[in-house]
Amino acid sequence: MVDESSTLSRARRGYRALTWSVLVFLVLLVLNGDIVQATGSGAGCGETWPRCDGSMLPFLGDWETRIEFSHRVMTLLLSLGFVALVVGALRWYPRGHVVRRAVAWATGLLVLEIILGALLVVFGWVEHDASIGRVIVDGIHLVNTFLLVGATALVSWFASGGRPFRLDVKRGRADQLALTGFVVILFIGISGAINSLADTLYFDDAVVVEETPIANILVNIRGIHPALAIGGGIAVFLIVRHLSVGAVGTSRKLAMVVQGTVWVQFIVGMLNIVLLTPMESQVIHLLLADVLWITYLYFVADLLAEPAAVAAVDSPAVGGSAT
C-alpha cells in the first residue's frame, strides 16, 4: 500500500524547491530588465509584442535585439514556472490554504507585469523616449515588480513552513512600524527607478536634455534618490532594530541580514555615484534592493506570525480537500 502521507510530503518538498527556483529566476529577470533599460535595448524587437521584429524567432543580428529577446524568453520561462506553481498549489494544497492564496496573488501580479511591459513596447516608451507616458507606466511597472517579487517570496516562505501573518496598523505600534518600513523601502525603490531612467536619458546621445522637458525634470531631481536612500535606509535600520528587541531565532537572524544589507547598499550606492552609474554597479544596486525587500518581508512575516494554533486553522490539515 502506498503511504499517501509520505507521497504528499515528498511532493511538497519538491514544490518547495520549485518555489525557490521560481523566486531566484524572477530576481534574475528583474536584473535583466534593468540591463535592457541601461543598454537602451527596449526597442530591440521593434514595437511588436509578443513577436520580436515581426517574428517569434528573430534574426539576432545586433546586441539590442539579443538583449531584448533574451528578456522576452526569460519572461516566457517564468510564466511556465508560474503555471507549474499554480498546478502544484491546486494539486498538493487544500482549498483555502495560505500557499494557494499567495500563488493566486503572485500570478495576478505577473499577468499585470507582462501587460505593463507590453504597453511600454507597443507605445514606444523605450530607448530614446522621454514622455510623461513612459514615466507613469515605468513607475507603475516598478511598484508592481516590487509587489510581484514580494508575493512570490511569500509563496516560497509559506511553502517552506512559514506561518500566516497579519499586518494590522490598528493592532499596535509594531504593526505600524513594520508597515512604515515597507512604505519607505518602496519609495526608495521608486526614486531609484526614476534615477535610473534619468541616467539612461542623460547619457543618451539621441536625447537633448535641455530641449526635452520630461528628461530635464528627471535629471534635475536626481539628487532626491541619494537623500531619500540615506534617510530611508537609516529609518529602516532603526525600525528593524526596534522591532527585533527581544527577538530570537529566525527573526533575529533576519533582522541582522536586513541591517547588514542596508549598510552594504549604502556603500554600493556611493560607488554607483562616484563611478557615474556604470551598468555593473546598477545591477548590483538593484540586486541588493531586491534582497533588502525580500529579507525585510521575511523578517516581518516571522515577527508577526500567527500562533501555531491559529495558523493550523488557517491552513487546513494535510488530509483536507485538494480541490
Phi and psi in degrees as a GROMACS rama.xvg file:
@    title "Ramachandran Plot"
@    xaxis  label "Phi"
@    yaxis  label "Psi"
@TYPE xy
-79.6676  129.253  VAL-2
-77.3014  105.388  ASP-3
-63.7393  -36.8231  GLU-4
-63.7823  -41.0339  SER-5
-67.587  -39.8161  SER-6
-63.8519  -43.903  THR-7
-63.7189  -39.5898  LEU-8
-62.9405  -43.9599  SER-9
-64.9384  -40.2513  ARG-10
-63.4258  -40.7853  ALA-11
-70.6744  -31.2297  ARG-12
-65.3467  -41.891  ARG-13
-64.3338  -39.6704  GLY-14
-65.2479  -38.6603  TYR-15
-59.923  -44.0414  ARG-16
-62.2588  -38.176  ALA-17
-62.7158  -43.4192  LEU-18
-62.0619  -40.6515  THR-19
-69.1686  -36.8736  TRP-20
-63.8382  -42.2619  SER-21
-65.6403  -39.8797  VAL-22
-62.8608  -46.7397  LEU-23
-61.0642  -43.3917  VAL-24
-64.798  -37.2663  PHE-25
-61.9932  -43.7363  LEU-26
-62.4078  -41.0411  VAL-27
-62.3495  -38.0879  LEU-28
-65.503  -39.887  LEU-29
-60.9976  -43.0539  VAL-30
-64.8891  -38.5611  LEU-31
-62.8882  -37.218  ASN-32
-63.4514  -35.9166  GLY-33
-65.9638  -37.5051  ASP-34
-65.4243  -38.5378  ILE-35
-57.6804  -46.6789  VAL-36
-70.3885  -42.9106  GLN-37
-63.4135  -31.2292  ALA-38
-94.7595  0.762847  THR-39
64.8904  34.7645  GLY-40
-99.22  9.09954  SER-41
-60.6371  -26.5575  GLY-42
-99.3965  17.4652  ALA-43
-63.3745  -21.3732  GLY-44
-109.812  14.9337  CYS-45
74.8013  -163.698  GLY-46
-101.01  39.6081  GLU-47
-117.458  142.548  THR-48
-152.759  134.612  TRP-49
-83.1553  -4.66548  PRO-50
-67.4975  152.588  ARG-51
-114.245  114.638  CYS-52
55.3075  37.8674  ASP-53
78.0043  7.18922  GLY-54
-137.577  149.935  SER-55
-75.3623  -25.9532  MET-56
-126.288  82.6008  LEU-57
-74.6499  165.614  PRO-58
-79.0731  119.505  PHE-59
-89.9808  68.3016  LEU-60
-84.602  -19.4478  GLY-61
-134.674  164.594  ASP-62
-65.8344  -36.4066  TRP-63
-60.9828  -43.2221  GLU-64
-66.0687  -41.8407  THR-65
-61.3545  -44.1285  ARG-66
-67.6602  -46.9199  ILE-67
-66.0132  -40.2144  GLU-68
-66.0105  -37.8597  PHE-69
-62.3599  -36.2205  SER-70
-65.0961  -39.8968  HIS-71
-70.1241  -37.6902  ARG-72
-65.0271  -42.6018  VAL-73
-63.4682  -37.1762  MET-74
-63.6609  -40.083  THR-75
-62.9341  -45.2025  LEU-76
-63.2713  -39.8963  LEU-77
-63.2439  -40.579  LEU-78
-60.9353  -40.3865  SER-79
-64.5955  -37.333  LEU-80
-62.1179  -38.787  GLY-81
-70.2524  -32.4483  PHE-82
-60.3951  -42.5143  VAL-83
-64.3491  -37.9341  ALA-84
-62.697  -43.9782  LEU-85
-64.669  -47.7398  VAL-86
-61.4446  -43.9309  VAL-87
-64.5548  -40.773  GLY-88
-64.0893  -41.1918  ALA-89
-68.9752  -32.8564  LEU-90
-81.0239  -39.5948  ARG-91
-109.732  -3.05363  TRP-92
-128.696  140.542  TYR-93
-73.2691  163.1  PRO-94
-57.8567  135.513  ARG-95
88.1583  -4.75245  GLY-96
-68.0525  146.841  HIS-97
-62.1402  -30.7797  VAL-98
-64.0948  -43.2675  VAL-99
-59.6602  -43.7841  ARG-100
-64.778  -41.9245  ARG-101
-64.5337  -41.0457  ALA-102
-63.9623  -40.0187  VAL-103
-61.5962  -45.696  ALA-104
-63.1673  -46.2865  TRP-105
-62.7052  -41.2552  ALA-106
-65.9175  -41.5475  THR-107
-61.0287  -41.0126  GLY-108
-68.8231  -33.0613  LEU-109
-65.1437  -42.6634  LEU-110
-60.2778  -44.338  VAL-111
-63.5062  -38.4643  LEU-112
-61.3311  -42.6773  GLU-113
-66.1447  -40.9674  ILE-114
-62.3307  -43.7542  ILE-115
-63.9922  -41.6202  LEU-116
-62.4626  -39.325  GLY-117
-65.299  -39.9781  ALA-118
-61.4026  -41.3172  LEU-119
-58.9571  -39.6982  LEU-120
-75.2257  -50.6336  VAL-121
-61.6684  -37.9835  VAL-122
-89.5761  3.49115  PHE-123
71.5997  24.2853  GLY-124
-85.7723  55.3316  TRP-125
-141.334  179.937  VAL-126
51.6033  -111.349  GLU-127
-87.0736  -2.00259  HIS-128
-67.5466  134.394  ASP-129
-132.678  53.7255  ALA-130
-101.949  163.508  SER-131
-66.194  -31.505  ILE-132
-60.5376  -42.3983  GLY-133
-64.5889  -42.5263  ARG-134
-62.0054  -44.4138  VAL-135
-65.8017  -50.5094  ILE-136
-68.0393  -36.8156  VAL-137
-60.2447  -41.356  ASP-138
-64.8462  -44.8736  GLY-139
-63.2666  -40.3173  ILE-140
-59.3042  -43.383  HIS-141
-65.0636  -46.1173  LEU-142
-60.9765  -44.502  VAL-143
-64.4514  -35.9241  ASN-144
-62.2761  -44.7141  THR-145
-59.0636  -45.3827  PHE-146
-65.6636  -38.8888  LEU-147
-63.6634  -46.4249  LEU-148
-61.139  -42.4187  VAL-149
-64.153  -44.8728  GLY-150
-64.3489  -40.7447  ALA-151
-67.5376  -36.9308  THR-152
-62.8213  -36.2265  ALA-153
-69.7239  -32.1798  LEU-154
-58.3597  -46.7953  VAL-155
-63.9428  -41.1736  SER-156
-61.4846  -50.0183  TRP-157
-70.4587  -37.0054  PHE-158
-67.0018  -22.1157  ALA-159
-92.8859  8.42269  SER-160
103.848  1.77542  GLY-161
-64.691  137.927  GLY-162
-80.8343  151.39  ARG-163
-57.6575  151.563  PRO-164
-135.901  160.558  PHE-165
-129.905  130.037  ARG-166
-110.731  104.719  LEU-167
-127.758  108.598  ASP-168
-66.1029  -18.4785  VAL-169
-80.2621  -11.6166  LYS-170
-79.9168  -31.4296  ARG-171
166.936  -179.863  GLY-172
-66.8178  -35.8571  ARG-173
-60.4109  -44.7093  ALA-174
-64.6474  -39.6874  ASP-175
-64.2832  -44.037  GLN-176
-66.1805  -40.5712  LEU-177
-60.7589  -44.9492  ALA-178
-64.6237  -39.4371  LEU-179
-59.0494  -41.2273  THR-180
-60.671  -41.9299  GLY-181
-60.8965  -46.3161  PHE-182
-63.4243  -42.2794  VAL-183
-62.7077  -47.4707  VAL-184
-61.7819  -39.5556  ILE-185
-64.9408  -43.2154  LEU-186
-67.2454  -36.7167  PHE-187
-61.8488  -42.1812  ILE-188
-63.4296  -42.3864  GLY-189
-63.1315  -44.8765  ILE-190
-65.2411  -33.1633  SER-191
-67.1023  -38.1587  GLY-192
-65.3691  -39.6234  ALA-193
-63.5576  -41.2606  ILE-194
-62.5526  -42.9011  ASN-195
-62.1009  -42.405  SER-196
-65.4048  -40.6907  LEU-197
-61.5522  -43.8829  ALA-198
-63.3666  -39.9318  ASP-199
-60.897  -44.143  THR-200
-72.0879  -36.2943  LEU-201
-63.9956  -40.1397  TYR-202
-92.7775  9.27407  PHE-203
-90.5398  115.923  ASP-204
-64.3132  -20.0502  ASP-205
-83.6353  -6.14568  ALA-206
-113.818  120.731  VAL-207
-93.3494  100.692  VAL-208
-56.0212  -44.3851  VAL-209
-63.3005  -24.1331  GLU-210
-103.39  4.12655  GLU-211
-120.275  103.017  THR-212
-51.0973  -50.762  PRO-213
-64.2971  -45.4433  ILE-214
-61.5353  -39.1875  ALA-215
-63.4411  -42.3614  ASN-216
-64.3704  -46.8078  ILE-217
-60.9271  -42.649  LEU-218
-66.5116  -37.4775  VAL-219
-73.816  -19.2145  ASN-220
-104.857  15.52  ILE-221
-61.1937  -25.9704  ARG-222
-69.5157  -14.1161  GLY-223
-65.6519  -40.9753  ILE-224
-62.0665  -49.9321  HIS-225
-58.1989  -41.3909  PRO-226
-65.1307  -43.9722  ALA-227
-67.5322  -37.2423  LEU-228
-65.7881  -41.1929  ALA-229
-68.1367  -52.0433  ILE-230
-63.4544  -44.4981  GLY-231
-67.1977  -39.1659  GLY-232
-62.0816  -42.5261  GLY-233
-64.3921  -39.391  ILE-234
-62.4001  -44.778  ALA-235
-63.3597  -41.9955  VAL-236
-57.5228  -46.473  PHE-237
-70.3487  -36.7248  LEU-238
-61.2775  -46.4668  ILE-239
-65.5193  -40.1565  VAL-240
-62.6466  -40.5721  ARG-241
-67.715  -45.4516  HIS-242
-69.1182  -26.9418  LEU-243
-88.5605  1.1113  SER-244
-61.2205  121.207  VAL-245
84.4981  -5.14349  GLY-246
-72.1758  149.409  ALA-247
-134.791  170.071  VAL-248
63.2844  -133.863  GLY-249
-61.726  -41.9645  THR-250
-58.5554  -43.2445  SER-251
-64.4547  -44.1627  ARG-252
-64.2324  -42.9589  LYS-253
-65.4233  -36.5392  LEU-254
-60.5861  -40.9763  ALA-255
-66.4022  -38.3287  MET-256
-65.9009  -43.563  VAL-257
-61.388  -47.5328  VAL-258
-64.296  -40.197  GLN-259
-64.9044  -39.626  GLY-260
-64.0272  -36.9542  THR-261
-58.4514  -46.9626  VAL-262
-69.0674  -39.3865  TRP-263
-63.9719  -38.4011  VAL-264
-64.0055  -36.5838  GLN-265
-57.435  -47.89  PHE-266
-63.053  -47.3472  ILE-267
-64.8889  -38.5844  VAL-268
-61.7444  -42.6994  GLY-269
-65.5964  -40.9235  MET-270
-62.9443  -37.3308  LEU-271
-59.9276  -40.3151  ASN-272
-72.2114  -45.9109  ILE-273
-61.9305  -38.5216  VAL-274
-86.5371  6.23448  LEU-275
63.2442  46.358  LEU-276
48.3902  58.6088  THR-277
-67.3462  156.386  PRO-278
-59.3062  -38.4785  MET-279
-60.1868  -46.184  GLU-280
-72.2078  -29.4681  SER-281
-62.6004  -43.1426  GLN-282
-64.942  -43.3413  VAL-283
-63.0574  -41.3341  ILE-284
-59.1784  -44.3504  HIS-285
-68.7375  -38.3623  LEU-286
-60.0652  -44.1286  LEU-287
-65.1734  -34.0575  LEU-288
-63.7015  -41.1194  ALA-289
-66.1633  -41.8502  ASP-290
-61.9775  -43.3033  VAL-291
-61.666  -45.6247  LEU-292
-61.4051  -46.9499  TRP-293
-68.2886  -45.8509  ILE-294
-69.981  -33.786  THR-295
-65.696  -40.8829  TYR-296
-60.6086  -44.3596  LEU-297
-65.3749  -37.9351  TYR-298
-60.4611  -48.4383  PHE-299
-65.7723  -41.0563  VAL-300
-60.7148  -42.1142  ALA-301
-73.8625  -37.6029  ASP-302
-67.8567  -39.3453  LEU-303
-103.459  18.2093  LEU-304
-60.799  141.694  ALA-305
-69.7265  152.229  GLU-306
-55.3819  152.37  PRO-307
-54.5665  -38.0217  ALA-308
-64.5813  -41.4252  ALA-309
-69.1031  -42.2828  VAL-310
-61.7173  -35.3384  ALA-311
-64.1562  -35.7266  ALA-312
-70.8572  -39.6549  VAL-313
-68.6567  -35.3359  ASP-314
-109.459  99.2335  SER-315
-53.1352  156.736  PRO-316
-62.4639  161.667  ALA-317
-54.8915  -35.6871  VAL-318
-82.4484  6.53744  GLY-319
-70.0705  174.513  GLY-320
-65.2498  142.165  SER-321
-102.367  13.9493  ALA-322
